[in-house]
Amino acid sequence: MASSPTSSSVQVKCLGVLFDMDGILISSIGSVERSWTKWALLRGIEPAKAIEVAHGRRAIETVAMLRPDLNSRDELKVIEDIEVDDGKDIEILPGVEALLAALPPEQWTVVTSATERLARARMAQAGLPVPERMITADQVEKGKPQPDPYLAGAALLGFPAAECVVFEDSTSGVLAGHAAGCTVIATTFSHDAASLTAADYLITDVTDVEVRTQSGRIELSFQPLRS
């Protein structure tokens, strides 16, 4: 991995790109909040607390934290069904379509805290290309902020984690990417800059991220909010 500043922009070179899904590629905030509110009310939890805990975390871990007395796998199925059924207001975030189109398809994938069923449903509902292979909540023993998801994502692409760039929007995701040894670019979509200090770079969104490829390597050029 190499990066170097030129004037106000930076260039980051890598072999693979790993995208968080919600808050990076798409926004499903409305669906997430409605779904977790519905589940919370069913289970006697304050909805605002459920929404706060759920962001950037696997659903199975969220339900275990909020209702440890219940069977986590059974509750996972309940919340998954609720979320899959609520496909309203899902939007592609600015710059995403152009960025994905510019990347070699075999050199990027999605690493998400959603289950595979939910991730595929949401990306399809948004109208985004769904990678044939991705890393989802069901494929790792430990979710973000542990490094396991991004280590698995790098292995899926066949590259060392140190040769991969992570795009994240949550504190737990940034910590996971950093712990895996990836270069982390965080957007301020869902968290303020003060909570994303572990990221290597901050950007507002991916609109101005430019892609160049040469001899199998990817160069990402952008202007960070801070260096």
Sequence and secondary structure as in RCSB ss.txt:
>XXXX:A:sequence
MASSPTSSSVQVKCLGVLFDMDGILISSIGSVERSWTKWALLRGIEPAKAIEVAHGRRAIETVAMLRPDLNSRDE
LKVIEDIEVDDGKDIEILPGVEALLAALPPEQWTVVTSATERLARARMAQAGLPVPERMITADQVEKGKPQPDPY
LAGAALLGFPAAECVVFEDSTSGVLAGHAAGCTVIATTFSHDAASLTAADYLITDVTDVEVRTQSGRIELSFQPL
RS
>XXXX:A:secstr
 EEEEETTEEEEEESEEEE SBTTTEE HHHHHHHHHHHHHHTT  HHHHHHHHTTS HHHHHHHH TTS HHHH
HHHHHHHHHH  TT EE TTHHHHHHHS GGGEEEB SS HHHHHHHHHHHT    SS B GGG SS TTSSHHH
HHHHHHHTS GGGEEEEE SHHHHHHHHHHT EEEEESSSS GGG TTSSEEES STT EEEEETTEEEEEE  S
B 
